[in-house]
Amino acid sequence: MQKLQLPEYTEEEALSWILTNLRNPRRDPISRPDYGNDLYIPNVILDCLKEVQAQWHKQNPRSSQDVGPISFEMDTQTNSTPFYDAAWSLCTRGILRPGVIYPQRQFEYIGIIGAGFNLTPYGKRWLNQTSGYECIPSEYGRFSQLLAGYAHRFGTGYHFRSQEAVSCYRVHTYLACCVMCGAASESILLALAIAKTGDEERVLRDYGTATGRTKIEKLLLSQQNSYVYQELPNYTSLLKYWRDDAAHGAEQGLDKLTNINSQPTNNSGV
């Protein structure tokens, strides 16, 4: 008997399977019992294993022809942890809640305890509004790992703020995300300025003044070639603008927000 196991999915990939299951539930109390839950993890895992089985047949076409129907043993345990982690991550964000177990139904089979989840009212709205790409696990997602890979060059200030930006985006607090993205970019500027001058005390002193960010930018651009002089502001100006706007309390119209050059920027450091 051919044994099939789950691939070593990341939590991000498992989350994608879960969202597909939530958006397109297949109700079948006989072959796919969900025990009254909107999400039953073993059903998601079986969907994954069926895809693994289909891929096996594509890779071994002659085996199916030579011996006829092949029996498969579905291993639903190995590599299943990311699916439960992803479901619990949705719980911590108020999108799912654990399924209810009724003690009075002690003789009624209720499935695997801890495998059933239900959408909250907020979760139902969220599911209709999000595409799925927005679901970036703040600790294990590939994007956060990509940003973390530069921490050794740009320092702990950059690392903490870039990870906070991912966390904010994950829970749809977009204004906070803008602030953290801008703060992370300033941490990069500080790291570059310190590396260029070798004088951390001076850089931090200049940064702490009323026009600190502008001073650091000018320091970095001094004696640079025309390419760096033109390109560096292109990378920082948009982040700088949205960071400042998101951190202020005044309401802005969308037409004003899209016209970056019409708004003054606040050059004070944070």
Contacts in CASP RR format, 6 or more apart in sequence:
PFRMAT RR
TARGET T0000
AUTHOR 0000-0000-0000
METHOD contacts of the structure
MODEL  1
MQKLQLPEYTEEEALSWILTNLRNPRRDPISRPDYGNDLYIPNVILDCLK
EVQAQWHKQNPRSSQDVGPISFEMDTQTNSTPFYDAAWSLCTRGILRPGV
IYPQRQFEYIGIIGAGFNLTPYGKRWLNQTSGYECIPSEYGRFSQLLAGY
AHRFGTGYHFRSQEAVSCYRVHTYLACCVMCGAASESILLALAIAKTGDE
ERVLRDYGTATGRTKIEKLLLSQQNSYVYQELPNYTSLLKYWRDDAAHGA
EQGLDKLTNINSQPTNNSGV
1 71 0 8 1.000
1 72 0 8 1.000
1 73 0 8 1.000
2 56 0 8 1.000
2 70 0 8 1.000
2 71 0 8 1.000
2 72 0 8 1.000
2 73 0 8 1.000
3 72 0 8 1.000
3 73 0 8 1.000
3 75 0 8 1.000
4 49 0 8 1.000
4 52 0 8 1.000
4 53 0 8 1.000
4 56 0 8 1.000
4 72 0 8 1.000
4 73 0 8 1.000
4 74 0 8 1.000
4 75 0 8 1.000
5 52 0 8 1.000
5 75 0 8 1.000
5 78 0 8 1.000
5 79 0 8 1.000
6 45 0 8 1.000
6 48 0 8 1.000
6 49 0 8 1.000
6 52 0 8 1.000
6 75 0 8 1.000
6 76 0 8 1.000
6 78 0 8 1.000
6 79 0 8 1.000
6 80 0 8 1.000
7 48 0 8 1.000
7 52 0 8 1.000
7 79 0 8 1.000
8 79 0 8 1.000
9 17 0 8 1.000
9 48 0 8 1.000
9 79 0 8 1.000
9 82 0 8 1.000
9 83 0 8 1.000
10 82 0 8 1.000
10 140 0 8 1.000
10 141 0 8 1.000
10 142 0 8 1.000
11 82 0 8 1.000
11 85 0 8 1.000
11 86 0 8 1.000
11 89 0 8 1.000
11 137 0 8 1.000
11 140 0 8 1.000
11 141 0 8 1.000
12 86 0 8 1.000
12 135 0 8 1.000
12 136 0 8 1.000
12 137 0 8 1.000
12 140 0 8 1.000
12 141 0 8 1.000
12 142 0 8 1.000
13 82 0 8 1.000
14 82 0 8 1.000
14 83 0 8 1.000
14 85 0 8 1.000
14 86 0 8 1.000
15 86 0 8 1.000
15 89 0 8 1.000
15 90 0 8 1.000
15 132 0 8 1.000
15 135 0 8 1.000
15 137 0 8 1.000
16 132 0 8 1.000
16 135 0 8 1.000
17 44 0 8 1.000
17 47 0 8 1.000
17 48 0 8 1.000
17 83 0 8 1.000
18 39 0 8 1.000
18 41 0 8 1.000
18 44 0 8 1.000
18 83 0 8 1.000
18 86 0 8 1.000
18 87 0 8 1.000
18 90 0 8 1.000
19 127 0 8 1.000
19 132 0 8 1.000
19 135 0 8 1.000
21 39 0 8 1.000
21 43 0 8 1.000
21 44 0 8 1.000
21 47 0 8 1.000
22 38 0 8 1.000
22 39 0 8 1.000
22 119 0 8 1.000
22 127 0 8 1.000
23 127 0 8 1.000
25 34 0 8 1.000
25 38 0 8 1.000
26 32 0 8 1.000
26 43 0 8 1.000
27 34 0 8 1.000
32 40 0 8 1.000
32 43 0 8 1.000
32 46 0 8 1.000
33 40 0 8 1.000
33 111 0 8 1.000
34 40 0 8 1.000
34 43 0 8 1.000
34 116 0 8 1.000
35 109 0 8 1.000
35 110 0 8 1.000
35 111 0 8 1.000
35 116 0 8 1.000
36 118 0 8 1.000
37 99 0 8 1.000
37 116 0 8 1.000
37 117 0 8 1.000
37 118 0 8 1.000
38 96 0 8 1.000
38 117 0 8 1.000
38 118 0 8 1.000
38 119 0 8 1.000
39 87 0 8 1.000
39 96 0 8 1.000
39 116 0 8 1.000
39 117 0 8 1.000
39 118 0 8 1.000
39 119 0 8 1.000
40 111 0 8 1.000
40 115 0 8 1.000
40 116 0 8 1.000
40 117 0 8 1.000
41 80 0 8 1.000
41 83 0 8 1.000
41 84 0 8 1.000
41 87 0 8 1.000
41 112 0 8 1.000
41 114 0 8 1.000
41 115 0 8 1.000
41 116 0 8 1.000
41 117 0 8 1.000
42 76 0 8 1.000
42 112 0 8 1.000
42 115 0 8 1.000
44 83 0 8 1.000
45 76 0 8 1.000
45 80 0 8 1.000
45 83 0 8 1.000
46 74 0 8 1.000
46 76 0 8 1.000
49 74 0 8 1.000
49 75 0 8 1.000
49 76 0 8 1.000
53 72 0 8 1.000
56 72 0 8 1.000
57 64 0 8 1.000
63 70 0 8 1.000
64 70 0 8 1.000
84 114 0 8 1.000
84 115 0 8 1.000
85 140 0 8 1.000
86 137 0 8 1.000
87 96 0 8 1.000
87 116 0 8 1.000
87 117 0 8 1.000
89 137 0 8 1.000
90 96 0 8 1.000
90 117 0 8 1.000
91 97 0 8 1.000
91 98 0 8 1.000
91 117 0 8 1.000
93 170 0 8 1.000
93 171 0 8 1.000
94 120 0 8 1.000
94 122 0 8 1.000
94 123 0 8 1.000
95 119 0 8 1.000
95 120 0 8 1.000
95 122 0 8 1.000
95 123 0 8 1.000
95 126 0 8 1.000
95 127 0 8 1.000
96 117 0 8 1.000
96 118 0 8 1.000
96 119 0 8 1.000
96 120 0 8 1.000
96 123 0 8 1.000
97 117 0 8 1.000
97 118 0 8 1.000
97 120 0 8 1.000
98 114 0 8 1.000
98 116 0 8 1.000
98 117 0 8 1.000
98 118 0 8 1.000
99 114 0 8 1.000
99 116 0 8 1.000
99 117 0 8 1.000
99 118 0 8 1.000
100 118 0 8 1.000
101 110 0 8 1.000
101 113 0 8 1.000
102 110 0 8 1.000
119 127 0 8 1.000
126 172 0 8 1.000
130 172 0 8 1.000
134 169 0 8 1.000
134 170 0 8 1.000
134 172 0 8 1.000
135 170 0 8 1.000
136 143 0 8 1.000
136 144 0 8 1.000
136 166 0 8 1.000
136 169 0 8 1.000
136 170 0 8 1.000
137 144 0 8 1.000
137 170 0 8 1.000
138 144 0 8 1.000
138 163 0 8 1.000
138 166 0 8 1.000
138 167 0 8 1.000
138 170 0 8 1.000
143 166 0 8 1.000
144 162 0 8 1.000
144 163 0 8 1.000
144 166 0 8 1.000
147 159 0 8 1.000
147 162 0 8 1.000
147 163 0 8 1.000
147 166 0 8 1.000
147 184 0 8 1.000
148 159 0 8 1.000
148 162 0 8 1.000
148 163 0 8 1.000
150 158 0 8 1.000
151 158 0 8 1.000
151 159 0 8 1.000
153 191 0 8 1.000
154 187 0 8 1.000
154 188 0 8 1.000
154 191 0 8 1.000
155 187 0 8 1.000
155 191 0 8 1.000
157 184 0 8 1.000
157 187 0 8 1.000
158 184 0 8 1.000
158 187 0 8 1.000
158 188 0 8 1.000
158 191 0 8 1.000
161 180 0 8 1.000
161 182 0 8 1.000
161 183 0 8 1.000
161 184 0 8 1.000
161 187 0 8 1.000
162 180 0 8 1.000
162 181 0 8 1.000
162 184 0 8 1.000
164 176 0 8 1.000
164 180 0 8 1.000
165 177 0 8 1.000
165 180 0 8 1.000
165 181 0 8 1.000
165 184 0 8 1.000
168 174 0 8 1.000
168 176 0 8 1.000
168 177 0 8 1.000
168 180 0 8 1.000
169 177 0 8 1.000
174 246 0 8 1.000
175 246 0 8 1.000
176 246 0 8 1.000
178 242 0 8 1.000
178 243 0 8 1.000
178 245 0 8 1.000
178 246 0 8 1.000
179 243 0 8 1.000
179 246 0 8 1.000
179 247 0 8 1.000
181 239 0 8 1.000
181 242 0 8 1.000
181 243 0 8 1.000
182 239 0 8 1.000
182 240 0 8 1.000
182 242 0 8 1.000
182 243 0 8 1.000
183 243 0 8 1.000
183 270 0 8 1.000
185 235 0 8 1.000
185 236 0 8 1.000
185 239 0 8 1.000
185 240 0 8 1.000
185 243 0 8 1.000
186 213 0 8 1.000
186 216 0 8 1.000
186 269 0 8 1.000
186 270 0 8 1.000
189 213 0 8 1.000
189 216 0 8 1.000
189 217 0 8 1.000
189 220 0 8 1.000
189 236 0 8 1.000
190 203 0 8 1.000
190 204 0 8 1.000
190 207 0 8 1.000
190 216 0 8 1.000
192 220 0 8 1.000
193 203 0 8 1.000
193 207 0 8 1.000
193 216 0 8 1.000
193 219 0 8 1.000
193 220 0 8 1.000
194 200 0 8 1.000
194 203 0 8 1.000
196 219 0 8 1.000
196 220 0 8 1.000
197 203 0 8 1.000
197 219 0 8 1.000
203 216 0 8 1.000
203 219 0 8 1.000
206 212 0 8 1.000
206 215 0 8 1.000
206 216 0 8 1.000
206 219 0 8 1.000
207 213 0 8 1.000
207 215 0 8 1.000
207 216 0 8 1.000
207 269 0 8 1.000
208 269 0 8 1.000
209 215 0 8 1.000
210 267 0 8 1.000
210 268 0 8 1.000
211 267 0 8 1.000
211 268 0 8 1.000
212 267 0 8 1.000
212 268 0 8 1.000
212 269 0 8 1.000
213 240 0 8 1.000
213 267 0 8 1.000
213 268 0 8 1.000
213 269 0 8 1.000
214 267 0 8 1.000
217 232 0 8 1.000
217 233 0 8 1.000
217 236 0 8 1.000
220 232 0 8 1.000
221 228 0 8 1.000
221 229 0 8 1.000
221 232 0 8 1.000
221 233 0 8 1.000
224 232 0 8 1.000
237 260 0 8 1.000
238 260 0 8 1.000
240 265 0 8 1.000
241 260 0 8 1.000
241 263 0 8 1.000
241 265 0 8 1.000
244 265 0 8 1.000
244 266 0 8 1.000
245 252 0 8 1.000
245 257 0 8 1.000
245 263 0 8 1.000
247 270 0 8 1.000
248 266 0 8 1.000
256 262 0 8 1.000
256 263 0 8 1.000
END
